[in-house]
Amino acid sequence: MHSTAEYDLECDQVSKHFGSVRAVDDVSFVIPKGSFFSILGPSGCGKTTLMRMIAGFEQPSSGDIRIKGRSVISTPPNRRNVKMVFQHLALFPMMNVYENIAYGLRCSGASKDVIRAKVHDVLERISLPDVANREITQLSGGQKQRIAIARCMVLDPDVLLLDEPLGALDLKLREAMKIELKLLQHQFDTTFVYITHDQSEALVMSDHVAIMNGGKFVQIGTPQELYHKPAAAFVAGFVGHTNRWAGRVSRVESGEVEVATDGGLSLRGIVRGTVSPQVGDIVNAYVRPEFITAQRSAGHNPQADAGQNTIEGRVDSILFNGANSRVLVKNRAGELIEADVVLTGDEQDLKPKDEVILSWPVAQTLSFKD
Amino acid sequence: MQKDIKRLSFLLLFAPFALWITLLIILPHLGMLHISLREKVAPRVYEFGFGNYLNFFNEPIYWNTLLRTGSMSLLVTLLALILGFPIAYYIAKIAGRRARGALFLMCLIPLWVSDLIRAFGWILLMRETGVISNTLQWAGVINAPIEFLYNDATVIMGLVYTTILFMIVPLVSTLDGMDDAMIEAGYNLGGNGPTVLRRIIIPYAMPGIVSGCIVVFMLTAGSYLTPILLGGKNSSWFTEQIYDQFITRYNWEAGAAFGFVLLAFTSLVIWGGLKLTGQTLNTTVARS
């Protein structure tokens, strides 16, 4: 039994089976009070089912869900103090903004004066004080978003669930809403559980992120941990951009491996993941583009630096994207490797067909045995 | 050129509708209006006047029949709504994708048989020597045959049976357009079953409800066959009065006037219903 007060939400070995399909498989986690927690995973990984169980729309096949220390397994959805922002928001179109926000308060039997005060207060807090009498159809996408959150927050929930609510917005608005959601979470000081398949949303906003795949939690950690210290190959491949080489281990030595890749390269990397590879095992090596430096080879031969992997190649194309520009380099085996570059717009910039040397630290070559 | 083709295709598409509405709706009604506004003063001598309408209001049997028809039609509409809503809700929201088509089809199948045949079916079941009476006697529940026909309850039942489909169809189409998340949001924000039904599902389905009610009320108030066959002489349905004037008494003037009174009455009821629910014809019938 945990000490109850410090966690807003605890899931204890929660599973959900649909027939023979294990949609959610033995998931356990705790969310501390007032934090922003994201569940990140590809479509169909079970994250929506997990959230519907927390909200009470699905009954877990086994396991326990506790909110503020009390089990809610037998509590119907309308009695749980967990509110949810739906994917398409599910604002009530036949009610105006005021009525939408007042709905929950009415259900709880609040008096007219209390309702009016609370609705106006929450509209102030989401900085939309003048929209109370608007119809839902008259709101912009971002405003609808905020109303949907206000409709939940006015009820002082213990936990707010958000089911990919930014999915329907256009890119620009989504970027703005990311920051806004984070600010709203700080302002309301409520635990947010955010479900998404968009890693940048999860990384930017969250205090903690759980990576989910195939119904299981693969890793839980801060965004930095997930990005820099992935515990499993799935996390390394799923979070952020990465280059991947598959190969066979040719040498193992105190946490370092030498990998002979399928394309004929020899790379050194550090071992990650739960299983330590032996010589002859198949491993995947992951390297993020920002750790790879691309330099023109300019005649001189690459010298093997102790802490570096180096390979030669030819620039295939430039992926210009302002500060996030990349080059695609083709090595001798014909593999394409992504590397971050700084493009300043002058003569020094890399151009297609340039011969380059790619180098990156061995410590950033993360090798996993699957 | 392009514009001419567009115009031509529009005219061709519009022509059948225009012909139908002028030849079968507007012209006959103008003729009827003309007939209803002339009084017979001598054989083949007519005068313009409102005598036929005055006649209607001066004879209590006439407007009593109309009020009775109107109130019973409202009752039928209400019953069709109460019975049809759960069915429509089940088809639109609870049944699976595949079951939905089959259920819809099952609602439609009775329409393949003509009104008349279905009414005779009811007669076979409910007359004094019919299936129900005989079965009850055989089971020993009653010891003498009972006549189930020719009373108001049977008429109402028959009318609900014939019109309920027209309630279900618009309801299914509006409820189908409702996102399930909206119902879940209703629960999630603290509403219990009745609250969600009253505050979310019914307001959302209102256009469908009103449009179904309009159609059912119109069909019921204007129906002739079912009240006559199941209600017999006691049914006192207003359409029967109109039939009497035209066919039995050969008094076309009075019949035409009654027809217009019925039209005005049903229009008034529907207008009142729309005002009461805050809907317009645009948001209801035109949408579903």
Interface residues (C-beta under 8 A of the other chain):
Chain A: A55 G56 F57 P76 P77 N78 R79 V82 K83 M84 F86 Q87 H88 A90 F92 P93 M94 M95 Y103 G104 R106 C107 S108 R151 C152 L155
Chain B: D179 A181 M182 E184 A185 G186 Y187 N188 L189 G190 G191 N192 T195 R199 I200 P203 Y204 M206
